[in-house]
Amino acid sequence: MTLFILESVAVISAILYLILAGKEDVKCWYAAIFSSLLYIYILYQAGLIMESFLQIFYVVMAIYGWLQWNNLINKNSTLRIRRWKKIYHLYSLFSAIILAVISGILLEKYTKAALPFLDAFTTWGAIITTYMVAKKIIENWIYWFVIDSISIYLFISRELYLTAFLFLIYLIIIIFGYKSWRKKLLESNG
């Protein structure tokens, strides 16, 4: 298969993932696994090493998210949409920045990675945010908006135009996902 066809299939399954996640449909995790498996190869071929390795993490987190959303891990409690305390956001942002700087330095020194610091920042931010999705933390949608906005530039710079377009679509879906989760959160607190 050509890289373009693989990228097209990955884009479609990634859109399906986000739409289903916005609906809080557990089947979103199947689409996440499929698209991530394709993107491991696609992103590695494009020289985005951290983004490629991120896809391996996404596969693992998709399995974890599926287990969480099916209450197979926390059998005693139902996972509900909730907010994080401000201190958790500070820890998350600080961690993402520090890890991105360290990873960026290592990538710049030891690899031929394209845009090592941006690649590292979007990767570490996505790792934290994916955990937030699995735990149904509503602010994940805001994090994704920032990460995906940066990612558009990253993918355009590597001539992954379909993937850049995917992330533009993500920005729109993110708005609807946030609104949907916010409504459910308000109803559960109501």
BALOBA-1460 file (C-alpha; in Angstrom, 3 decimals):
// residues 190
<rec num="1" residu="m" x="0.000" y="0.000" z="0.000"/>
<rec num="2" residu="t" x="1.237" y="3.460" z="-0.708"/>
<rec num="3" residu="l" x="1.791" y="5.859" z="2.135"/>
<rec num="4" residu="f" x="-1.069" y="8.038" z="0.846"/>
<rec num="5" residu="i" x="-3.578" y="5.170" z="1.029"/>
<rec num="6" residu="l" x="-2.373" y="4.172" z="4.496"/>
<rec num="7" residu="e" x="-2.635" y="7.772" z="5.630"/>
<rec num="8" residu="s" x="-6.175" y="8.021" z="4.190"/>
<rec num="9" residu="v" x="-7.335" y="4.927" z="6.080"/>
<rec num="10" residu="a" x="-5.634" y="6.154" z="9.266"/>
<rec num="11" residu="v" x="-7.343" y="9.544" z="8.939"/>
<rec num="12" residu="i" x="-10.800" y="7.998" z="8.523"/>
<rec num="13" residu="s" x="-10.388" y="5.691" z="11.508"/>
<rec num="14" residu="a" x="-8.967" y="8.546" z="13.629"/>
<rec num="15" residu="i" x="-12.003" y="10.714" z="12.835"/>
<rec num="16" residu="l" x="-14.255" y="7.814" z="13.795"/>
<rec num="17" residu="y" x="-12.378" y="7.516" z="17.095"/>
<rec num="18" residu="l" x="-12.906" y="11.135" z="18.026"/>
<rec num="19" residu="i" x="-16.573" y="11.209" z="17.023"/>
<rec num="20" residu="l" x="-17.270" y="8.095" z="19.102"/>
<rec num="21" residu="a" x="-15.251" y="9.470" z="22.048"/>
<rec num="22" residu="g" x="-17.306" y="12.661" z="21.912"/>
<rec num="23" residu="k" x="-20.424" y="10.502" z="22.207"/>
<rec num="24" residu="e" x="-18.800" y="8.632" z="25.096"/>
<rec num="25" residu="d" x="-19.110" y="5.409" z="23.046"/>
<rec num="26" residu="v" x="-16.700" y="2.700" z="24.199"/>
<rec num="27" residu="k" x="-16.241" y="1.536" z="20.578"/>
<rec num="28" residu="c" x="-14.043" y="4.597" z="20.078"/>
<rec num="29" residu="w" x="-11.146" y="2.585" z="21.458"/>
<rec num="30" residu="y" x="-11.270" y="0.056" z="18.584"/>
<rec num="31" residu="a" x="-10.882" y="2.861" z="16.051"/>
<rec num="32" residu="a" x="-8.067" y="4.331" z="18.161"/>
<rec num="33" residu="i" x="-6.119" y="1.065" z="18.093"/>
<rec num="34" residu="f" x="-6.515" y="0.670" z="14.334"/>
<rec num="35" residu="s" x="-5.526" y="4.236" z="13.425"/>
<rec num="36" residu="s" x="-2.588" y="4.215" z="15.841"/>
<rec num="37" residu="l" x="-1.201" y="1.001" z="14.389"/>
<rec num="38" residu="l" x="-1.221" y="2.600" z="10.938"/>
<rec num="39" residu="y" x="0.301" y="5.843" z="12.195"/>
<rec num="40" residu="i" x="3.253" y="4.068" z="13.822"/>
<rec num="41" residu="y" x="4.565" y="3.351" z="10.332"/>
<rec num="42" residu="i" x="3.366" y="6.556" z="8.640"/>
<rec num="43" residu="l" x="4.925" y="8.933" z="11.149"/>
<rec num="44" residu="y" x="8.177" y="7.007" z="11.356"/>
<rec num="45" residu="q" x="8.486" y="7.241" z="7.574"/>
<rec num="46" residu="a" x="7.938" y="11.011" z="7.854"/>
<rec num="47" residu="g" x="10.795" y="11.410" z="10.354"/>
<rec num="48" residu="l" x="8.525" y="12.251" z="13.294"/>
<rec num="49" residu="i" x="10.103" y="9.764" z="15.650"/>
<rec num="50" residu="m" x="8.427" y="10.888" z="18.884"/>
<rec num="51" residu="e" x="5.038" y="11.020" z="17.177"/>
<rec num="52" residu="s" x="5.615" y="7.499" z="15.857"/>
<rec num="53" residu="f" x="6.461" y="6.172" z="19.317"/>
<rec num="54" residu="l" x="3.467" y="8.054" z="20.668"/>
<rec num="55" residu="q" x="1.270" y="5.806" z="18.554"/>
<rec num="56" residu="i" x="2.539" y="2.766" z="20.478"/>
<rec num="57" residu="f" x="1.476" y="4.518" z="23.658"/>
<rec num="58" residu="y" x="-1.920" y="5.239" z="22.061"/>
<rec num="59" residu="v" x="-2.452" y="1.541" z="21.397"/>
<rec num="60" residu="v" x="-1.696" y="0.712" z="25.031"/>
<rec num="61" residu="m" x="-3.891" y="3.574" z="26.275"/>
<rec num="62" residu="a" x="-6.724" y="2.523" z="23.959"/>
<rec num="63" residu="i" x="-6.701" y="-0.870" z="25.642"/>
<rec num="64" residu="y" x="-6.576" y="0.837" z="29.050"/>
<rec num="65" residu="g" x="-9.378" y="3.233" z="28.051"/>
<rec num="66" residu="w" x="-11.518" y="0.350" z="26.825"/>
<rec num="67" residu="l" x="-10.997" y="-1.455" z="30.153"/>
<rec num="68" residu="q" x="-11.767" y="1.740" z="32.094"/>
<rec num="69" residu="w" x="-14.887" y="2.639" z="30.126"/>
<rec num="70" residu="n" x="-16.185" y="-0.931" z="30.462"/>
<rec num="71" residu="n" x="-15.544" y="-0.763" z="34.227"/>
<rec num="72" residu="l" x="-13.294" y="-3.815" z="34.042"/>
<rec num="73" residu="i" x="-10.578" y="-2.121" z="36.109"/>
<rec num="74" residu="n" x="-12.718" y="-0.311" z="38.700"/>
<rec num="75" residu="k" x="-15.505" y="-2.833" z="39.067"/>
<rec num="76" residu="n" x="-16.853" y="-1.119" z="42.171"/>
<rec num="77" residu="s" x="-17.467" y="2.275" z="40.602"/>
<rec num="78" residu="t" x="-18.789" y="3.704" z="37.369"/>
<rec num="79" residu="l" x="-16.416" y="6.044" z="35.581"/>
<rec num="80" residu="r" x="-18.031" y="9.461" z="35.154"/>
<rec num="81" residu="i" x="-16.968" y="12.682" z="33.478"/>
<rec num="82" residu="r" x="-15.275" y="14.958" z="36.001"/>
<rec num="83" residu="r" x="-12.979" y="17.964" z="36.363"/>
<rec num="84" residu="w" x="-9.390" y="18.050" z="37.561"/>
<rec num="85" residu="k" x="-8.145" y="20.261" z="40.362"/>
<rec num="86" residu="k" x="-5.955" y="23.159" z="39.221"/>
<rec num="87" residu="i" x="-2.858" y="21.625" z="40.811"/>
<rec num="88" residu="y" x="-3.138" y="18.593" z="38.502"/>
<rec num="89" residu="h" x="-3.115" y="20.927" z="35.510"/>
<rec num="90" residu="l" x="0.004" y="22.663" z="36.817"/>
<rec num="91" residu="y" x="1.751" y="19.320" z="37.304"/>
<rec num="92" residu="s" x="0.705" y="18.215" z="33.824"/>
<rec num="93" residu="l" x="1.867" y="21.362" z="32.045"/>
<rec num="94" residu="f" x="5.156" y="21.486" z="33.946"/>
<rec num="95" residu="s" x="5.798" y="17.792" z="33.213"/>
<rec num="96" residu="a" x="5.014" y="18.169" z="29.504"/>
<rec num="97" residu="i" x="7.358" y="21.139" z="29.124"/>
<rec num="98" residu="i" x="10.265" y="19.585" z="31.044"/>
<rec num="99" residu="l" x="9.929" y="16.237" z="29.237"/>
<rec num="100" residu="a" x="9.667" y="18.012" z="25.874"/>
<rec num="101" residu="v" x="12.856" y="19.989" z="26.473"/>
<rec num="102" residu="i" x="14.790" y="16.898" z="27.583"/>
<rec num="103" residu="s" x="13.437" y="14.787" z="24.707"/>
<rec num="104" residu="g" x="14.006" y="17.587" z="22.206"/>
<rec num="105" residu="i" x="17.639" y="17.905" z="23.245"/>
<rec num="106" residu="l" x="18.163" y="14.139" z="22.943"/>
<rec num="107" residu="l" x="16.404" y="13.947" z="19.588"/>
<rec num="108" residu="e" x="18.382" y="16.887" z="18.251"/>
<rec num="109" residu="k" x="21.676" y="15.384" z="19.384"/>
<rec num="110" residu="y" x="21.192" y="11.696" z="18.559"/>
<rec num="111" residu="t" x="18.668" y="11.468" z="15.710"/>
<rec num="112" residu="k" x="17.688" y="13.120" z="12.484"/>
<rec num="113" residu="a" x="14.230" y="13.890" z="13.841"/>
<rec num="114" residu="a" x="12.347" y="16.700" z="12.144"/>
<rec num="115" residu="l" x="11.369" y="19.553" z="14.481"/>
<rec num="116" residu="p" x="12.495" y="17.682" z="17.610"/>
<rec num="117" residu="f" x="11.174" y="20.133" z="20.219"/>
<rec num="118" residu="l" x="7.719" y="20.520" z="18.688"/>
<rec num="119" residu="d" x="7.570" y="16.777" z="18.060"/>
<rec num="120" residu="a" x="8.475" y="16.141" z="21.702"/>
<rec num="121" residu="f" x="6.049" y="18.735" z="23.086"/>
<rec num="122" residu="t" x="3.049" y="17.454" z="21.160"/>
<rec num="123" residu="t" x="4.001" y="13.897" z="22.085"/>
<rec num="124" residu="w" x="4.302" y="14.469" z="25.826"/>
<rec num="125" residu="g" x="1.209" y="16.666" z="25.837"/>
<rec num="126" residu="a" x="-0.711" y="13.945" z="24.025"/>
<rec num="127" residu="i" x="0.452" y="11.292" z="26.494"/>
<rec num="128" residu="i" x="-0.925" y="13.288" z="29.397"/>
<rec num="129" residu="t" x="-4.109" y="14.156" z="27.536"/>
<rec num="130" residu="t" x="-4.766" y="10.574" z="26.455"/>
<rec num="131" residu="y" x="-4.628" y="9.559" z="30.114"/>
<rec num="132" residu="m" x="-7.173" y="12.307" z="30.808"/>
<rec num="133" residu="v" x="-9.513" y="10.882" z="28.137"/>
<rec num="134" residu="a" x="-9.243" y="7.384" z="29.619"/>
<rec num="135" residu="k" x="-10.156" y="8.839" z="33.025"/>
<rec num="136" residu="k" x="-12.942" y="11.012" z="31.503"/>
<rec num="137" residu="i" x="-11.420" y="14.325" z="32.608"/>
<rec num="138" residu="i" x="-13.394" y="17.017" z="30.755"/>
<rec num="139" residu="e" x="-10.448" y="19.373" z="30.320"/>
<rec num="140" residu="n" x="-8.874" y="16.836" z="27.947"/>
<rec num="141" residu="w" x="-10.786" y="18.545" z="25.140"/>
<rec num="142" residu="i" x="-9.049" y="21.879" z="25.858"/>
<rec num="143" residu="y" x="-5.624" y="20.217" z="25.972"/>
<rec num="144" residu="w" x="-6.348" y="18.468" z="22.677"/>
<rec num="145" residu="f" x="-7.326" y="21.755" z="21.049"/>
<rec num="146" residu="v" x="-3.916" y="23.250" z="21.865"/>
<rec num="147" residu="i" x="-1.925" y="20.128" z="20.959"/>
<rec num="148" residu="d" x="-3.802" y="19.570" z="17.708"/>
<rec num="149" residu="s" x="-3.400" y="23.216" z="16.677"/>
<rec num="150" residu="i" x="0.375" y="22.861" z="17.008"/>
<rec num="151" residu="s" x="0.278" y="19.473" z="15.299"/>
<rec num="152" residu="i" x="-1.265" y="20.977" z="12.167"/>
<rec num="153" residu="y" x="1.922" y="22.966" z="11.603"/>
<rec num="154" residu="l" x="4.059" y="19.933" z="12.431"/>
<rec num="155" residu="f" x="2.321" y="17.726" z="9.861"/>
<rec num="156" residu="i" x="2.254" y="20.382" z="7.131"/>
<rec num="157" residu="s" x="5.997" y="20.840" z="7.583"/>
<rec num="158" residu="r" x="6.462" y="17.099" z="6.890"/>
<rec num="159" residu="e" x="4.072" y="17.179" z="3.905"/>
<rec num="160" residu="l" x="1.494" y="14.998" z="5.666"/>
<rec num="161" residu="y" x="-1.349" y="17.075" z="4.320"/>
<rec num="162" residu="l" x="-4.107" y="14.550" z="4.958"/>
<rec num="163" residu="t" x="-3.027" y="14.227" z="8.568"/>
<rec num="164" residu="a" x="-2.868" y="18.015" z="8.909"/>
<rec num="165" residu="f" x="-6.401" y="18.147" z="7.495"/>
<rec num="166" residu="l" x="-7.415" y="15.452" z="9.984"/>
<rec num="167" residu="f" x="-6.193" y="17.637" z="12.828"/>
<rec num="168" residu="l" x="-8.138" y="20.581" z="11.426"/>
<rec num="169" residu="i" x="-11.249" y="18.386" z="11.499"/>
<rec num="170" residu="y" x="-10.270" y="17.368" z="15.034"/>
<rec num="171" residu="l" x="-10.446" y="21.010" z="16.116"/>
<rec num="172" residu="i" x="-14.088" y="21.123" z="15.032"/>
<rec num="173" residu="i" x="-14.973" y="17.769" z="16.586"/>
<rec num="174" residu="i" x="-13.225" y="18.802" z="19.813"/>
<rec num="175" residu="i" x="-15.667" y="21.680" z="20.232"/>
<rec num="176" residu="f" x="-18.639" y="19.322" z="19.915"/>
<rec num="177" residu="g" x="-17.002" y="16.712" z="22.167"/>
<rec num="178" residu="y" x="-16.388" y="19.298" z="24.864"/>
<rec num="179" residu="k" x="-19.974" y="20.559" z="24.665"/>
<rec num="180" residu="s" x="-21.330" y="17.012" z="24.861"/>
<rec num="181" residu="w" x="-19.200" y="16.084" z="27.868"/>
<rec num="182" residu="r" x="-19.943" y="19.417" z="29.569"/>
<rec num="183" residu="k" x="-23.676" y="18.823" z="29.209"/>
<rec num="184" residu="k" x="-23.327" y="15.343" z="30.729"/>
<rec num="185" residu="l" x="-21.166" y="16.710" z="33.547"/>
<rec num="186" residu="l" x="-23.718" y="19.414" z="34.372"/>
<rec num="187" residu="e" x="-26.565" y="16.865" z="34.277"/>
<rec num="188" residu="s" x="-24.712" y="14.508" z="36.635"/>
<rec num="189" residu="n" x="-23.975" y="17.371" z="39.048"/>
<rec num="190" residu="g" x="-27.449" y="18.822" z="38.569"/>
